[in-house]
């Protein structure tokens, strides 16, 4: 008797190792001997996708529920059911008069800052006691019609569990201020001092305890610039890595990502990889747009919450290169999320990446497809220049191998990039 597709998918994901668990937020389990032959992810075939979608939707909700249960004093849901920093609102485009007006209505000012590189002024306000985030956001937005007001949403490692995907490792590369020369950018967890990337990574922390090396950040970094035991799509290149998680349970916030983008713009980064997903957010949208206006190209994963999940951001923002993942046979991963557009596909199953300070492992998920596209794009676009964006994109489109419906399609975009990378 044929087993339900959802059951087969769950079993296969558990058997693909820690990379899969970190990607979609599965609980920690004792894994089988990795030297055994592992079964391939089953094809969905003609069976309805509803069972798979339901399972992935359940995993997503469980991940959010776990975050809330473990951090009730730090996290709450906004009116859409998306996790955000508890009792905090952020307003951009703020001035002194607006701050005074907000304070008069009970919104206490927590902090003001200017994000260099983006030319963005922010203010953080405390939500008055007894008000939900959703209600307070609407009130403050009405009070400050000339500002952009939103919650400080949290973003996960391409659909994965932030705590699992960014658990601290034993050693990190030193944090530095950067040199101002062109390099690739990464917004993720911290990067460990793995031989495949050591000596070519500069880090800056944007969360408590950051930079702190993480499994996810290290793997993505190696797929960008790795050489030696792990070969990335831009081997030997330099990398500026912004750690937006550190050891903070509410790391990965929209405000942390905005600060990270500002730092990368300041340092002349032309191409940045963001293998994180979450909801639409006004601050994040503004930060992405301002980085793009300054010549930065952003490559983002579509996540691993399945095609029925809400659109993934920042991948869904206009001008962002949204990347999906394919298995070893060139088929879209069943768990791949969706964006309002998909631009390219890249290997997302059994991708060899760095782990810890010396190891390697086979990873699964769209997180590990995005850096493969970013590295290839960076070869065509090494430094910010608005005049060179068009030719760089055209060249990457020509490089893509059409694997879906003829021409651009909704599943694979323009086609497969770096098809043999990570194998």
Secondary structure, 3 states (H helix, E strand, C coil): CCCCHHHHHHHHHHHCCHHHHHHHCCCCCCCCCCCCCCCCCCCCCCCCCHHHHHHHHHHHHHHHHHHHHHCCCCEEECCCCCEEEEEEEEEECCCHHHHHHHHHCCCEEEEEEEECCCCEEEEEEECCCCCCHHHHHHHHHHHCCCCEEEEEEECECCCCCHHHHCCECCCECCECCCCCCCCEEEEECECECCCCCCCCEEEEECCCCCCCEEHHHHHHHHHHHCCCCCCCCCCCCCEEEEECCCCCCCCCEHHHHHHHHHHHHHCCCCEEEECCEECCCHHHHHHHHHHHHCCCEEEEECCCCCCCCCCCECCCCCCCEEEEEECCCCCECCCCCCCCCCCEEEECCCEEEEECCCEEEEECCCHHHHHHHHHHHHHHCCCCCHHHHHHHHHHHHHHCECCCCCCCECCCECCECCCCCCC
